[in-house]
Amino acid sequence: MATKRGKRIVLGRYVVADPEICHGQLTFAGTRIFVADVLNDVAAGTPWETIVEDWHSSISEDAIAEAVRLAREALLAHYRDLPAPASG
């Protein structure tokens, strides 16, 4: 769906970026749940079933798996472009 702001980008079955929803940030389709928020929970070690419960089953473990897979692919494709960590 094209809009004045841009085009909806579908990255998978669950992850989308729609300029009409949350200013085009990555969300889970049909929700206003930011992919970044869920990935933060995953990175913190929160069990996936707890994440699903915390979001009242608005997302599934399959949706979380897709977000993790996409994040992995992005990291592997672009890690050379990341700034080096500060030493010390």
N, C-alpha and C positions, 0 to 999 in steps of 0.2 A: 504494500500500500504506500504510494507516494504522497507526501504532504508538502506544504510550503517549507517546512523545516528540513526535509530530507526523506530518505527512504527507510522503511523498516528493514532491519537486517536480521535474518534468521540464521543463527549459528549452529543450530541442532534442533532436536525435537523439543527441548525445554528452554534453551537460552536464546534470548532475543535482545536486540537494541532497537527501540522504537522512539523516534524523536517526540512523539506525542505522549509517551509514558516516561515519567521520571527523567525528563530532559535528555533522553537517549542513552542513559546509563544502561549497562547490562542488567537485565532482570530475568526472572523466570516467567515464561509465557503465561499470560492470563493473571499475573500477579503484579504487585509493586514491590516485590521482594528483591533486593539487590543481590546479585551474584556475589559481589565483594563481601557482603555481610556474612553470607553462608560460608564462603571460603575462609573468612577469618575464624569462624567457629570450627571449621575442619582443622585449620592450622593450630588452633588452641587445644586440639585433641578431644573436642566434644564428640561423643558417639553420634553417628548419623541418625539413629533412631530418635535420639534426644532432639537433634536439630529439627527433624520432621515434626515431632510433638510440639516443640517451641513455636513452630510456624503453623500450628493447628492443622497439620496435614495438607497445607496449601502447596507444598512441594513434596516430592517423593525421594526415596533413596536413589532411584534411577536418575532423577534430575540433579542430585548432588554429584553422582558419579560422572554425569556429562560435564558439569562445571569443572570438576577436578581434571578430567581428561583434556578439556579445552585449555585450562590453565597450564597443564603440563606441556601441551603442544606449543602454546605461545612461549613458554619459558625456553623450551629447546630450540625454537626457531629464532629467538631474539636475545639469548643470554649474552651474546657478544656485544650487544648494544647497551647493556646495563652499565651504570657507573661502578667503578671498583669501590669496595667498602673502605671507609676511612680506617686507617690503622691507628692503633694506640689507645 
